[in-house]
Amino acid sequence: MPYIQGKDRNQLSLTPMCFDDFVDENNVCRVIEAYVLSLDMSALGFKYSDTQTTGRPPFNPANMLMLYIYGYMNRIRSSRRLEAEARRNVEVMWLLEGLTPDDKTICNFRKDNAVSLKKAFREFSLWCNRQDLYGRELVAVDGTKTRANSSAQNIYTEKLLKKQLEETNKRIRKYMKELDENDTAEANEHKLSEQAVKTALKCLREKKSTLENRLEMVENNDGNEISVVDPDARIMHQGGDGRNLDACYNVQTVADDKHNLIVDFEVSTLADDKGALPQMTESAKEIMGVDEIAVVADKGYYHAGDIAECEANNTTCYIPALRRAGPLPPDDNYDRENFKFDRKNDCFICPDGNILCFSRETEKPNGDIIKTYENIEACANCKNRSKCTKNKGGRKLQRSSKRDILDVIDNRMKTDAALEISRKRKTIVEHPFGTTKKIWGFNQFLCRTKEKTTAEQSLVFLAYNLRRVINIFKGNGRNLVEVMG
């Protein structure tokens, strides 16, 4: 039986003679074009959106944005690969109307329009809100660590630099000793070449000078780490505690629960999630045009100050509690959770009924007041003391002045409704991370600095949202191109 036969390459045929014949009416390229043409490129601040009457005409920034959106939707981020696509991919030829920009031009567009690309992502979020694609009732906030275009070896801390300086000084002293020994050695004794020792000393002194300059930079940076390749990258646990340390950015994201669409994001250089919850929820409320919203997050966002700020701004928080710091008691029955706080009398009641009274308070630099409660006499005479604590002064409990708001959240999380909302968190906000990082492979930035990585992340999340919206409209039988037009 013969194989399926293809067409004779030398046979003349009446193939389509225009690009439009190669792109059917349901092609994603038509959606990309419709969206980009709906944008006011000049208002968004894209370079060359307003042309001059003299000089060489530039590429239309709308065409370049179409190219990037198409590339990120198809897992193509490299400017050289995008250049190749413009020369061989019929869909890209259709988008660019046959133009073939070189890789430098493509790369410069992303570099020169970093701020405008974030605005373009935000415009799509506002469009989604106008199309009722957001539920506007529940959002989820989470962060993901994305590797920077740098190495952990290019990031220096004060402790590391001091250690390297100490080792360098030891080696310098060693070679200086070699020089002295060479001067006193007998002619027939084996010794290192004087020139070799001087060369090694020169290299070590240059290294020492470099390390001293970097240590000065760290000290001028309030003792924080510095990065010599990507100045904004920081050492973080990629993927959470217990994972390998690497040079990363922390991408904070807020997503709506209706269609798992990303509402907004922020590329952060902070290793933890402190301060992100109120920032992301307020941004989501602004985009959605609502005054009240509920937010669900993991225990990394369990910070009294952030939660208090959110609750004061009509944001209902659903966040599981972190285990409180401090050593565990010998017996679980005497865990801190089993000590009841009497707010009226400002005291704790232990499992055996003894009262721990307020003894003193201290103020932290952030303004938080920490109260200490104890009962030395009762603990000294307690028969179960060995089960409760190993402290010679008896059991001591501390309570923050911000603990009241955390008690409200803890009680809320015990309800069935809160548990159901908490279970939905992963499906809402971790779905975008799983898609973009694990399936699409966007787990490392190509650009450097916070501004440019924000531009790159804007393209990643814009591609994700656009792909989801296409599927949503397709499932509903609606023509997305007509709606955008």
KEBAGU-20201 format. One record per residue (C-alpha): residue in one letter; z, x, y. Coordinates in steps of 0.001 Angstrom, whole numbers, plus 500000, padded with zeros to 6 digits. Layout:
BEGIN
+-----+--------+--------+--------+
: res :     pz :     px :     py :
+-----+--------+--------+--------+
:   a :      Z :      X :      Y :
...
+-----+--------+--------+--------+
***
This chain:
BEGIN
+-----+--------+--------+--------+
: res :     pz :     px :     py :
+-----+--------+--------+--------+
:   m : 500000 : 500000 : 500000 :
:   p : 499021 : 501499 : 503387 :
:   y : 501506 : 502048 : 506247 :
:   i : 501535 : 499894 : 509371 :
:   q : 498744 : 501269 : 511488 :
:   g : 499053 : 502106 : 515194 :
:   k : 496328 : 502060 : 517812 :
:   d : 493664 : 504710 : 518049 :
:   r : 494583 : 506953 : 520984 :
:   n : 490904 : 507374 : 521857 :
:   q : 490157 : 503644 : 521844 :
:   l : 489637 : 502105 : 525277 :
:   s : 491807 : 499025 : 525889 :
:   l : 492624 : 496538 : 528622 :
:   t : 496281 : 497558 : 529148 :
:   p : 498211 : 496198 : 532139 :
:   m : 497003 : 497863 : 535312 :
:   c : 500140 : 497408 : 537492 :
:   f : 503816 : 498296 : 537059 :
:   d : 504899 : 494683 : 537406 :
:   d : 503147 : 493767 : 534156 :
:   f : 505434 : 496179 : 532259 :
:   v : 508680 : 494595 : 533518 :
:   d : 509297 : 491039 : 532315 :
:   e : 511076 : 488473 : 534463 :
:   n : 514400 : 488896 : 532598 :
:   n : 514480 : 492675 : 532915 :
:   v : 517658 : 494210 : 534324 :
:   c : 515568 : 496105 : 536870 :
:   r : 514821 : 492862 : 538712 :
:   v : 518555 : 492183 : 538999 :
:   i : 519198 : 495685 : 540355 :
:   e : 516412 : 495278 : 542907 :
:   a : 517638 : 491832 : 543975 :
:   y : 521173 : 493105 : 544520 :
:   v : 520199 : 496240 : 546444 :
:   l : 517734 : 494369 : 548657 :
:   s : 520495 : 491899 : 549532 :
:   l : 522568 : 494747 : 551028 :
:   d : 522486 : 495773 : 554665 :
:   m : 522002 : 499491 : 554094 :
:   s : 522466 : 500297 : 557773 :
:   a : 525756 : 498369 : 558025 :
:   l : 527041 : 500154 : 554913 :
:   g : 526270 : 503491 : 556563 :
:   f : 523687 : 504873 : 554138 :
:   k : 521996 : 508030 : 555402 :
:   y : 518372 : 507506 : 556482 :
:   s : 518802 : 503706 : 556548 :
:   d : 517589 : 503950 : 560157 :
:   t : 514481 : 506112 : 560380 :
:   q : 513231 : 508230 : 563267 :
:   t : 509816 : 508038 : 564901 :
:   t : 509221 : 511766 : 564412 :
:   g : 509577 : 514180 : 561533 :
:   r : 508897 : 513839 : 557830 :
:   p : 509689 : 510332 : 556489 :
:   p : 512668 : 510281 : 554072 :
:   f : 513042 : 508377 : 550814 :
:   n : 514273 : 504822 : 551238 :
:   p : 518032 : 504845 : 550449 :
:   a : 517588 : 501435 : 548799 :
:   n : 515246 : 502983 : 546233 :
:   m : 517661 : 505846 : 545607 :
:   l : 520551 : 503409 : 545095 :
:   m : 518434 : 501445 : 542600 :
:   l : 517755 : 504680 : 540718 :
:   y : 521445 : 505543 : 540475 :
:   i : 522536 : 502062 : 539420 :
:   y : 519861 : 502026 : 536712 :
:   g : 520908 : 505503 : 535591 :
:   y : 524600 : 504664 : 535307 :
:   m : 523838 : 501401 : 533498 :
:   n : 521891 : 503464 : 530964 :
:   r : 524394 : 506360 : 530723 :
:   i : 522275 : 508747 : 532804 :
:   r : 524179 : 510551 : 535563 :
:   s : 522521 : 513955 : 535847 :
:   s : 520161 : 514307 : 538812 :
:   r : 517756 : 516357 : 536674 :
:   r : 517654 : 513663 : 533999 :
:   l : 517114 : 510995 : 536645 :
:   e : 514212 : 513048 : 537983 :
:   a : 512719 : 513129 : 534479 :
:   e : 513190 : 509354 : 534125 :
:   a : 511272 : 508790 : 537371 :
:   r : 508274 : 510582 : 535827 :
:   r : 508269 : 509036 : 532357 :
:   n : 510239 : 505755 : 532371 :
:   v : 508119 : 502740 : 533286 :
:   e : 511183 : 500739 : 534393 :
:   v : 512228 : 503489 : 536813 :
:   m : 508638 : 503781 : 538034 :
:   w : 508782 : 500047 : 538787 :
:   l : 512074 : 500384 : 540682 :
:   l : 510892 : 503380 : 542727 :
:   e : 507362 : 502038 : 543197 :
:   g : 505945 : 505199 : 541645 :
:   l : 507955 : 507648 : 543764 :
:   t : 509188 : 510837 : 542076 :
:   p : 512040 : 512406 : 544074 :
:   d : 513179 : 515819 : 542863 :
:   d : 516635 : 516489 : 541456 :
:   k : 517919 : 518019 : 544720 :
:   t : 517005 : 514900 : 546683 :
:   i : 518650 : 512700 : 544049 :
:   c : 521793 : 514833 : 544026 :
:   n : 522022 : 514894 : 547838 :
:   f : 521895 : 511091 : 548012 :
:   r : 525118 : 510752 : 546028 :
:   k : 526741 : 513604 : 547974 :
:   d : 525741 : 512361 : 551433 :
:   n : 526603 : 508699 : 550842 :
:   a : 530014 : 508958 : 549166 :
:   v : 531725 : 506484 : 551499 :
:   s : 528771 : 504084 : 551513 :
:   l : 528691 : 503907 : 547705 :
:   k : 532318 : 502680 : 547660 :
:   k : 531330 : 500046 : 550240 :
:   a : 528416 : 498978 : 548033 :
:   f : 530826 : 498451 : 545128 :
:   r : 533113 : 496398 : 547365 :
:   e : 530171 : 494267 : 548518 :
:   f : 529475 : 493368 : 544907 :
:   s : 533143 : 492419 : 544424 :
:   l : 532903 : 490115 : 547446 :
:   w : 529695 : 488621 : 546035 :
:   c : 531449 : 487975 : 542708 :
:   n : 534211 : 486176 : 544583 :
:   r : 531679 : 483961 : 546368 :
:   q : 530170 : 483084 : 542989 :
:   d : 533614 : 482028 : 541605 :
:   l : 533529 : 484777 : 538998 :
:   y : 537205 : 485553 : 539674 :
:   g : 540019 : 483328 : 538487 :
:   r : 542124 : 484350 : 541531 :
:   e : 545358 : 483649 : 539661 :
:   l : 546118 : 486636 : 537424 :
:   v : 545090 : 490275 : 537756 :
:   a : 545994 : 493340 : 535732 :
:   v : 546623 : 496798 : 537176 :
:   d : 546369 : 500016 : 535210 :
:   g : 545414 : 503641 : 535662 :
:   t : 543350 : 506003 : 533560 :
:   k : 543177 : 509796 : 533739 :
:   t : 539609 : 511066 : 534039 :
:   r : 538877 : 514759 : 533683 :
:   a : 537815 : 516598 : 536815 :
:   n : 534848 : 518938 : 537028 :
:   s : 537262 : 521837 : 536735 :
:   s : 539580 : 523508 : 534276 :
:   a : 543346 : 523538 : 534057 :
:   q : 543112 : 527343 : 534289 :
:   n : 541840 : 526952 : 537868 :
:   i : 544982 : 525113 : 539004 :
:   y : 548016 : 527136 : 540004 :
:   t : 551666 : 526267 : 540503 :
:   e : 554364 : 528317 : 542219 :
:   k : 556081 : 529037 : 538901 :
:   l : 552849 : 530177 : 537216 :
:   l : 551827 : 532425 : 540120 :
:   k : 555242 : 534108 : 540264 :
:   k : 555064 : 534783 : 536534 :
:   q : 551557 : 536276 : 536819 :
:   l : 552647 : 538405 : 539783 :
:   e : 555586 : 539744 : 537805 :
:   e : 553339 : 540672 : 534881 :
:   t : 550818 : 542317 : 537233 :
:   n : 553542 : 544392 : 538916 :
:   k : 554760 : 545562 : 535498 :
:   r : 551270 : 546745 : 534586 :
:   i : 550914 : 548515 : 537939 :
:   r : 554207 : 550333 : 537363 :
:   k : 553030 : 551265 : 533871 :
:   y : 549815 : 552874 : 535157 :
:   m : 551673 : 554620 : 537964 :
:   k : 553930 : 556139 : 535299 :
:   e : 550813 : 557230 : 533387 :
:   l : 549618 : 559106 : 536485 :
:   d : 552958 : 560879 : 536841 :
:   e : 552985 : 561823 : 533151 :
:   n : 549445 : 563188 : 533428 :
:   d : 550562 : 565538 : 536173 :
:   t : 553345 : 567025 : 533998 :
:   a : 551556 : 566974 : 530628 :
:   e : 550482 : 570187 : 528922 :
:   a : 546798 : 570956 : 528849 :
:   n : 546526 : 570470 : 525093 :
:   e : 548361 : 567119 : 525093 :
:   h : 546444 : 563869 : 524773 :
:   k : 546431 : 561915 : 527993 :
:   l : 544482 : 559088 : 529665 :
:   s : 541663 : 559943 : 531995 :
:   e : 542915 : 560051 : 535572 :
:   q : 539795 : 558244 : 536743 :
:   a : 540338 : 555467 : 534173 :
:   v : 543926 : 554983 : 535344 :
:   k : 542863 : 554824 : 538999 :
:   t : 540155 : 552260 : 538169 :
:   a : 542664 : 550082 : 536314 :
:   l : 545108 : 550360 : 539224 :
:   k : 542418 : 549299 : 541681 :
:   c : 541638 : 546173 : 539616 :
:   l : 545325 : 545297 : 539259 :
:   r : 545968 : 545683 : 542986 :
:   e : 543016 : 543399 : 543757 :
:   k : 544416 : 540857 : 541305 :
:   k : 547853 : 541165 : 542894 :
:   s : 546381 : 540536 : 546344 :
:   t : 544571 : 537442 : 545063 :
:   l : 547736 : 536105 : 543419 :
:   e : 549767 : 536704 : 546604 :
:   n : 547201 : 534801 : 548662 :
:   r : 547311 : 531893 : 546222 :
:   l : 551113 : 531905 : 546220 :
:   e : 551042 : 531710 : 550016 :
:   m : 548672 : 528721 : 549768 :
:   v : 551055 : 526986 : 547359 :
:   e : 554032 : 527625 : 549645 :
:   n : 552067 : 526253 : 552613 :
:   n : 551310 : 523206 : 550494 :
:   d : 555040 : 522360 : 550234 :
:   g : 555271 : 524012 : 546841 :
:   n : 552655 : 521736 : 545269 :
:   e : 549939 : 523019 : 542979 :
:   i : 546542 : 524130 : 544276 :
:   s : 543116 : 524069 : 542673 :
:   v : 540632 : 526820 : 543502 :
:   v : 537550 : 524996 : 542128 :
:   d : 538122 : 521325 : 542888 :
:   p : 540726 : 521249 : 545684 :
:   d : 541794 : 517664 : 544918 :
:   a : 542115 : 517902 : 541121 :
:   r : 545615 : 517994 : 539656 :
:   i : 547218 : 518836 : 536311 :
:   m : 547907 : 515597 : 534405 :
:   h : 548486 : 514370 : 530878 :
:   q : 545051 : 513017 : 530005 :
:   g : 545519 : 509720 : 528195 :
:   g : 549294 : 509500 : 528689 :
:   d : 552458 : 511425 : 527920 :
:   g : 552340 : 513717 : 524928 :
:   r : 548618 : 514437 : 525318 :
:   n : 547067 : 517703 : 526424 :
:   l : 547370 : 518726 : 530064 :
:   d : 544113 : 519033 : 531970 :
:   a : 542635 : 518933 : 535459 :
:   c : 542251 : 515212 : 536147 :
:   y : 542123 : 512360 : 538621 :
:   n : 544128 : 509157 : 538229 :
:   v : 541823 : 506145 : 538620 :
:   q : 543909 : 503095 : 539559 :
:   t : 542126 : 499824 : 538796 :
:   v : 542770 : 496117 : 539300 :
:   a : 540810 : 493601 : 537191 :
:   d : 540684 : 489802 : 537178 :
:   d : 541476 : 487910 : 533982 :
:   k : 538633 : 485351 : 534119 :
:   h : 535764 : 487661 : 533122 :
:   n : 537513 : 491091 : 533018 :
:   l : 535621 : 492082 : 536158 :
:   i : 536926 : 494991 : 538208 :
:   v : 538019 : 493791 : 541626 :
:   d : 538837 : 497156 : 543187 :
:   f : 539895 : 500705 : 542335 :
:   e : 541305 : 503836 : 543929 :
:   v : 540878 : 507439 : 542805 :
:   s : 544320 : 509045 : 543133 :
:   t : 545560 : 512617 : 542861 :
:   l : 549063 : 511477 : 541820 :
:   a : 549994 : 512002 : 538186 :
:   d : 552117 : 508823 : 537968 :
:   d : 551585 : 505192 : 538983 :
:   k : 554254 : 504989 : 541667 :
:   g : 553024 : 503246 : 544811 :
:   a : 549825 : 501941 : 543217 :
:   l : 550971 : 498396 : 542356 :
:   p : 551345 : 496994 : 545903 :
:   q : 548240 : 498828 : 547083 :
:   m : 545985 : 497463 : 544339 :
:   t : 547347 : 493890 : 544416 :
:   e : 546997 : 493618 : 548192 :
:   s : 543421 : 494898 : 547954 :
:   a : 542652 : 492287 : 545265 :
:   k : 544148 : 489490 : 547366 :
:   e : 542058 : 490563 : 550351 :
:   i : 538820 : 490565 : 548357 :
:   m : 539615 : 487239 : 546671 :
:   g : 540801 : 485635 : 549893 :
:   v : 544127 : 484415 : 548470 :
:   d : 547730 : 484727 : 549637 :
:   e : 549423 : 484463 : 546231 :
:   i : 548649 : 486065 : 542908 :
:   a : 550275 : 487164 : 539665 :
:   v : 549955 : 490713 : 538347 :
:   v : 550597 : 492160 : 534905 :
:   a : 551027 : 495896 : 534301 :
:   d : 552571 : 498285 : 531800 :
:   k : 556012 : 499883 : 532101 :
:   g : 554603 : 502807 : 534085 :
:   y : 554658 : 500489 : 537109 :
:   y : 558333 : 499608 : 536677 :
:   h : 559492 : 500880 : 540083 :
:   a : 562003 : 498867 : 542058 :
:   g : 560492 : 499643 : 545468 :
:   d : 556945 : 498727 : 544420 :
:   i : 558038 : 495536 : 542678 :
:   a : 560200 : 494471 : 545625 :
:   e : 557256 : 494990 : 547998 :
:   c : 554943 : 492945 : 545757 :
:   e : 557429 : 490078 : 545335 :
:   a : 557977 : 489983 : 549107 :
:   n : 554212 : 489604 : 549572 :
:   n : 553921 : 486601 : 547207 :
:   t : 552820 : 488654 : 544196 :
:   t : 554532 : 487581 : 540979 :
:   c : 555052 : 490633 : 538745 :
:   y : 555038 : 490715 : 534940 :
:   i : 556101 : 494224 : 533966 :
:   p : 558143 : 495289 : 530912 :
:   a : 561269 : 497295 : 531639 :
:   l : 561643 : 501021 : 531215 :
:   r : 564628 : 502203 : 529255 :
:   r : 567237 : 503348 : 531744 :
:   a : 567965 : 507051 : 531974 :
:   g : 571078 : 508529 : 530436 :
:   p : 572403 : 509614 : 527037 :
:   l : 572575 : 507087 : 524224 :
:   p : 576068 : 506006 : 523116 :
:   p : 577244 : 506923 : 519586 :
:   d : 577192 : 503206 : 518658 :
:   d : 574292 : 500922 : 519651 :
:   n : 576737 : 498063 : 520230 :
:   y : 577902 : 499933 : 523323 :
:   d : 574468 : 500419 : 524795 :
:   r : 574225 : 499874 : 528545 :
:   e : 572358 : 496613 : 527990 :
:   n : 575506 : 495153 : 526419 :
:   f : 577539 : 495762 : 529587 :
:   k : 577389 : 492585 : 531710 :
:   f : 577271 : 492920 : 535468 :
:   d : 579414 : 490511 : 537475 :
:   r : 577593 : 490298 : 540790 :
:   k : 580277 : 488138 : 542404 :
:   n : 583096 : 490609 : 541752 :
:   d : 580857 : 493713 : 541861 :
:   c : 581903 : 495101 : 538472 :
:   f : 580724 : 495658 : 534886 :
:   i : 582354 : 494069 : 531835 :
:   c : 582174 : 496172 : 528683 :
:   p : 581664 : 494710 : 525158 :
:   d : 585440 : 494941 : 524592 :
:   g : 586207 : 492958 : 527757 :
:   n : 587387 : 495856 : 529922 :
:   i : 586328 : 495861 : 533573 :
:   l : 584557 : 498856 : 535104 :
:   c : 585228 : 498681 : 538842 :
:   f : 583258 : 500152 : 541740 :
:   s : 584484 : 503678 : 542522 :
:   r : 581968 : 505369 : 544845 :
:   e : 578416 : 505300 : 546148 :
:   t : 575813 : 507927 : 547021 :
:   e : 572644 : 507698 : 549074 :
:   k : 569403 : 509230 : 547828 :
:   p : 566774 : 510790 : 550134 :
:   n : 564575 : 507679 : 549720 :
:   g : 567338 : 505476 : 551107 :
:   d : 568383 : 504030 : 547754 :
:   i : 572147 : 503460 : 547366 :
:   i : 573570 : 504331 : 543936 :
:   k : 576937 : 502777 : 543038 :
:   t : 579160 : 504204 : 540287 :
:   y : 581493 : 502018 : 538195 :
:   e : 584328 : 503276 : 535958 :
:   n : 587804 : 502527 : 534602 :
:   i : 589493 : 505782 : 533600 :
:   e : 592746 : 504150 : 532463 :
:   a : 591100 : 501484 : 530300 :
:   c : 588766 : 504027 : 528685 :
:   a : 591671 : 506389 : 527951 :
:   n : 593502 : 503654 : 526006 :
:   c : 590413 : 502082 : 524371 :
:   k : 590392 : 502282 : 520562 :
:   n : 586566 : 502197 : 520499 :
:   r : 586084 : 504978 : 523017 :
:   s : 584504 : 507317 : 520446 :
:   k : 581827 : 504671 : 519799 :
:   c : 581107 : 504229 : 523500 :
:   t : 581018 : 507687 : 525086 :
:   k : 581714 : 511379 : 524601 :
:   n : 582576 : 511859 : 528278 :
:   k : 586156 : 513039 : 528745 :
:   g : 586502 : 510925 : 531872 :
:   g : 585410 : 507762 : 530082 :
:   r : 582327 : 505569 : 530442 :
:   k : 580597 : 505605 : 533829 :
:   l : 577748 : 503282 : 534811 :
:   q : 575482 : 503540 : 537836 :
:   r : 573629 : 500737 : 539563 :
:   s : 570901 : 500999 : 542204 :
:   s : 570888 : 498817 : 545282 :
:   k : 567375 : 497778 : 544215 :
:   r : 568552 : 496671 : 540781 :
:   d : 568736 : 492983 : 541797 :
:   i : 564949 : 492642 : 541986 :
:   l : 564568 : 494392 : 538624 :
:   d : 567029 : 491940 : 537062 :
:   v : 564786 : 489107 : 538267 :
:   i : 561765 : 490730 : 536591 :
:   d : 563702 : 491457 : 533387 :
:   n : 564806 : 487817 : 533098 :
:   r : 561259 : 486644 : 533797 :
:   m : 559878 : 488862 : 531037 :
:   k : 562123 : 487138 : 528482 :
:   t : 560214 : 483846 : 528826 :
:   d : 557432 : 482851 : 526421 :
:   a : 554934 : 482508 : 529278 :
:   a : 555597 : 486071 : 530429 :
:   l : 555197 : 487448 : 526912 :
:   e : 551850 : 485671 : 526579 :
:   i : 550681 : 487092 : 529913 :
:   s : 551857 : 490573 : 528905 :
:   r : 549806 : 490384 : 525695 :
:   k : 546675 : 489663 : 527765 :
:   r : 547001 : 492851 : 529802 :
:   k : 545011 : 495125 : 527484 :
:   t : 542126 : 492678 : 527163 :
:   i : 541879 : 492401 : 530953 :
:   v : 542152 : 495903 : 532372 :
:   e : 541738 : 498246 : 529400 :
:   h : 538448 : 496598 : 528433 :
:   p : 536638 : 498303 : 531371 :
:   f : 538197 : 501670 : 530472 :
:   g : 537198 : 501340 : 526837 :
:   t : 533639 : 500408 : 527763 :
:   t : 532994 : 503002 : 530458 :
:   k : 534859 : 505940 : 528905 :
:   k : 534603 : 505510 : 525135 :
:   i : 531312 : 503661 : 524756 :
:   w : 529369 : 504826 : 527813 :
:   g : 530902 : 508303 : 527732 :
:   f : 531996 : 508522 : 531379 :
:   n : 535181 : 510488 : 530616 :
:   q : 534605 : 513385 : 533026 :
:   f : 533436 : 513541 : 536624 :
:   l : 530353 : 515505 : 537579 :
:   c : 531341 : 515679 : 541258 :
:   r : 534235 : 517439 : 542949 :
:   t : 536765 : 516380 : 545621 :
:   k : 538363 : 512972 : 545868 :
:   e : 535683 : 511523 : 548151 :
:   k : 532780 : 512417 : 545871 :
:   t : 534554 : 511427 : 542660 :
:   t : 535262 : 508059 : 544311 :
:   a : 531520 : 507691 : 544906 :
:   e : 530804 : 508494 : 541273 :
:   q : 533479 : 506073 : 540052 :
:   s : 531973 : 503413 : 542335 :
:   l : 528660 : 503749 : 540517 :
:   v : 530378 : 503619 : 537108 :
:   f : 532317 : 500437 : 537897 :
:   l : 529375 : 498862 : 539741 :
:   a : 527243 : 499396 : 536628 :
:   y : 529994 : 497882 : 534467 :
:   n : 530443 : 494816 : 536683 :
:   l : 526715 : 494273 : 537032 :
:   r : 526195 : 494457 : 533276 :
:   r : 528971 : 491909 : 532694 :
:   v : 527630 : 489554 : 535358 :
:   i : 524167 : 489713 : 533798 :
:   n : 525648 : 488688 : 530442 :
:   i : 527723 : 485912 : 532065 :
:   f : 524715 : 484386 : 533825 :
:   k : 522559 : 484793 : 530733 :
:   g : 525148 : 482915 : 528674 :
:   n : 525206 : 480117 : 531244 :
:   g : 521418 : 479897 : 531402 :
:   r : 521316 : 480731 : 535119 :
:   n : 518764 : 482987 : 536845 :
:   l : 520729 : 485801 : 538398 :
:   v : 517747 : 487119 : 540375 :
:   e : 517315 : 483791 : 542161 :
:   v : 521028 : 483595 : 542962 :
:   m : 521059 : 487098 : 544445 :
:   g : 517833 : 486506 : 546309 :
+-----+--------+--------+--------+
***
